[in-house]
Amino acid sequence: MSVPVIAGLGTAQPPSALQDELWEGFFSRHFSGTTRSLAQRIFANSGVTRRQAAVNPLLEDVSDWPTERRMRRYQVEALPLGKEAVGRALTAAGLDAGDIGLFIVCSCTGYATPGLDILLARDLGMAADTQRMFIGHMGCYAALPGLGAASDFVTARGRPALLLCAELTSLHIQPSSSRVDTQQIVSHALFSDAAVAAVVVPGGRGYALREVTAVTDTSTADHMTWDVTDAGFRMGLSPKVPQVLSRHVHGLVDDLLARHGVASSDVDGWAVHPGGPRILNVVERELALPPEGLAASRATLDEHGNCSSPTVLLILDRLGRSTPAARRVVMLAFGPGLTLYAALLDRQD
């Protein structure tokens, strides 16, 4: 039986802006009173230098838009971004859209019916019998269950699958307020937009998907939330999240590696979702990683911010393009639940 392999990755991002420009040109006026000085410190310590926005607040303030208007704009912006990422992934894999047996779309920042899965399948020329799956409201870890579903389909059917993660967090800037709300400040300082696609095929060259696994601590379900409000989607992000990760990440990774007879020292690529600098520091400490172990994750946070579900795929793409390319990779992502997902990959040449 052929092992499922990520044979092509494709990335697409809207125009970028410097974090300092976003602060000076918009957010310094968005926050007021004592909130402003707190927000300035959080922005400065976010680990982000540059990030991308399909709807740039320096040019267009959506903070007072109703959710309906934001959802209409989501379709306008996400469709070409998704098409660009998918096209690049298919080209990298040497396939046509008509070859795809399953098309999976992950997104928690916009909803419409017909959705991106239907519209992109139509515009790209996928076959009428292409199966589709939409994964919503899993947030930052959605790429990994998406890869798991793609992997299972490829193994069972022997046909290629395509995963697209597309997020437009820029559409969910919340209305200005003088009330101190640290969780909103953090989300406004970190989040960014991106689309990344991955083609999974039976065998061949690329990153073989050995296993996708997860653990959920439902006792901390209120630590990370994403609520649909009349003014867009509102992030809830408890400062206790790093503590929860510290309790579970070591066991999750150790068990995954043990099942495959792999030691942590055998892993030369760590694609860890950069939920923020504290998240990366906790993972680095708990897994006893070397100082350069999370360099790709920190560089991605620095250059792209937290793009929600596409972010771990951006890091995997970086690891695959490095010299030399990472041979064995552990992917880690975290989100509502509170859920930790992990995947083990190794490079096939």
N, C-alpha and C positions, 0 to 999 in steps of 0.2 A: 504494500500500500504506500502510495506517494505521500510524503510529508508536505503539508501546506507551507508555501513560501511567499513572503512579500517580495514580489518581483519588480515592483515599481512604486515610487512615491512621487507625488506632485504637490507643490505648495503654491498658494496664491495669497497675496496680502494687499490690502488697500494702502494708500499713501500714509507715510509715517510723520510723526511730529516728535520733537524732543520733549522729554518730561518737563524740563525747565520752561519751555515755551507754553506747554499746556497749563502749568501752574501760573505763570505770569499773565498769560493772555486770557485765561478763563477761570480756573479754579480759585485763584486768589480773590476773585470777586464773588464766586459762587458761595463761599463760606464767609461768615461774618462773626464779629465779636470774638470771644475766647476760642471759638471753634477754628478760626483762621490760623492762629499760631500753632495749634495742635496739628491741623491739616498740613501746614507747611513742613513740620518735622516728619510727618508720616510720608509725605511725598519725597522728601529728601533722602529718607532711609529705606525706600521701597526696593532698592536693588534694580530699578528700572531707569535706563537712560533715554530710551526711545521706544515708542510703541505705535501701533497702526490703528486707524479709525476709518471705517467706511463713511461715517457721519462725524466729521471732525468738529468738536465744540468750538474751535477757534474760528470756524467758518459758519457754523449753524448750531444754534442752541436748541436741543430737543427736550430739555429738562422739564418743560411745562406741557409737552405734547401728551394727549391721551393715548392709551394703549392701542386703540384702533389705528391711529395714524402711524404709530411706530411699527405695527405689524404690516401695514401696506408698504412702508419703506423697506422693511426687511426683505420682502419678495423682490423689490427693485434692485437692491444691493447684493443680496446673497446669490441670486441666480448666475450673474456673470462671474462672480468670484468662484463659485462652485464649479462652473463649466471650465474655467481656466485650470483649476487644480486637477480635475478629473482628466482633462485633455493631456496634461503633462504626465500624470501617472500612467495612463494608457500608452503613451509614447514610450515612456521608460520601460514598460513591460513588453513592448512590441505587440500590443493587441489593439483591436478595434472595439468600439462600443458594442457592436453586435455579438462579440464573443462572451459578454458577461452573462452569467447565469443568475447571480444574485446581486442586487444593488442595495446597500445599506447606507442610510443617511443618519448622522447624529447631529442634533442641534437642540439647545435649550433656550435659545435667545429669540426665536421667532416661530410662529405657527400660522399655517394657512392650508386650505384644502381647495384644489389640488396642491400638494406640497412640492418641495424641492425634488423629492424622489421621482414623482410623476413628470414634472416639467423638464427636469434634466434628462430623464430617460427618453422623452419625446424629442428634445432639441438635439441630443447627441446621437440619436439613431439606434437606441437599444432595441433588441428584438421584442416583439409583442409578448413573448412568453417569459421574459426576464422577471424573476421574482423580486419583490421589493420589501424592505423593512425600514421603518422609521423608529429611531431611538431618541426619545425626548426626556427632558427633566432628569437625566442622570448627571448632568453637569460635567465637571472637570475630568471624571474618570471614564466617560462614555466610550472613548476610543478603544479601551481594552475589552469590554464586553462586545463591542462591535467587531474587533479582530477575532474574538472567540467565536462569534456566530459565523463570520466569514470562513474561519478555519474549519469549523464543523461542516459547513456546506461543501467546501472544497473536498474534504475527506470523504464525505458521503456520496457526492455526486460526480466528483472528478471533473468539475467545470470551474472556470475562474469566477471569483467574487470581487466586488469593488466596494470599498468603504470610503465614505466622504464625511469628514467632520467639518462643519461650517458654523462659526459663531460670530455674531455682531453685537458684542457687549456695549459698543458705543451708543446703541439705541436706547440704553436703559439708564442713562444719567438721571438721577432723581432731582426733584425740585430743591431749590436752595432753602436752607434753614439755619437759623441761629442756634438751634438746639445741638448740643454736643452728641454726635452719633458716630462713635469711633468705627463701628462696623461699616457704615456707609463711606466714611473717609478712606478706609483701607481699600474697599472695592473700587472706589473712584481713582485711587492711586495706582492700582495694579493692572486692571483688566484692559484687554486689547482685542483686536479682530484678526481673524485668519480663517483660511480654508486649507485643509490638507486631505489628499486622497491617497489611498493605498490599494494596489491590486494584489490579490492573493490567488496563487495558482497551485496546481498539484505538481510539486517537484520543480527542479530547475535551479537557477542561480538567484541568490538573494538571501534574505533573512528567514530561516526556517522557524516556524512557530511551534515550539515544543509543548508549551502549556500556558493556559491562562487560568488564574486562580484568584480568589477573593475572600475577604472576611469583612463582616459588617457588625458593628457594635450598636445595636438598636437602642441601648440605654442612653446614647448620646445623640439621638435623632434630631434634637433641637439645636445642635451646635452649628449646623450649616443648612440654611434654608434659601429658597428662591421662590418668592411669593409673587403671584400675578396680582397687580394692583391697577387702579384706574390710571396711574401715571407710570406705566411700564412695569418691568419685573424688578423686584426689590431684593437685594442680597442681604442675608443674615449670616454673619461669620463670627463665631465665638472665639475669643482669645484662648479658649481651652483646647482648640483643635490640635495644636502641637502635642499636648499632653496625651490625647487619645492615640495619636500616631505613635508616640513613644512606647505605649503599652502593647501595640500590635505589630508594628512593622518588622521587628526582628524575627518574631516567630513565623510570620507570613513568608518572609524571604528565605529563612533557614529551611522551612519545610519544603518550599518549592525547589530549592537547590538540592536538598537531600534526595528527593524523589528521582532526580536525574544524575545522581552521583557527582555533583558539581560543588566545588568549594567556592566561597566568596572570592578568594584570591584568583580563581579562574575567570572571573568576570572582568572584562576590560572596558565595558561600556555600561554606564548607568544612566538611563533615561528616566529621571525622577521629575514628576510634575512640580514646577516651581510655584506652589501656591503663595509663596512669599519667602523672604530670606529666612524667617524662623522655621518654616517647614523644612527647608533644605538643611539647615543647621541640625535639626532634630534627627533627620534621616542619616545624615553624615555621622553623627555621634552614635546613634543606636546600632548602625551597621558597621561601625569602626572602619569607615572608608578612608583611603589615603587623601591627602589634601587636594589632589587633582581629580579625585573620583567624580565629583559633581561639577566639573568645569563646564561641560556642555549644557547642563541645566542652568547654571548661573549665567552663562553667556546668552542663552536663549531668553531668560528673564530680563537681562540687561538690554537686549536688542529688540525684544518683541513683547515684553510684559507677559502677563498671564492671559492666554487666549482661550481659556477653558478647554474644551475637549480636543482641539487640534494640537495642543502644546506638546504632549509627549511624542506625537508624530513628528513635530518640528525638531525635537531633540534627537529622535532616531535618525532623521534625515541628516542632521549635523554629524552624528557619530558615523554614519555610513560614508560621508564625504570627507572625513578626517584622514590624515595621512600618518600612520596607516589606519585603515578603517577598523572600527571595533569588530572583533570576531565573535564574542559572546556578550549578549546584552540582557540586562534585566530592566524591564519597564515597570514603573510604579506610578500610580495616580490615585487621587483621593477626592472624595466628594460626599454629597448628602447621604445620610444613613446612620451613622458616619461610616463610610465604606472605603476600604483599601483594596485596590486591584493590583495584581502583579502578573507579569508575563516573562517567560524565558525564551530567548531567541538565540540562534547561532547562525553564523554566515556560511552559506554554501557557494562555492566557486565552481 
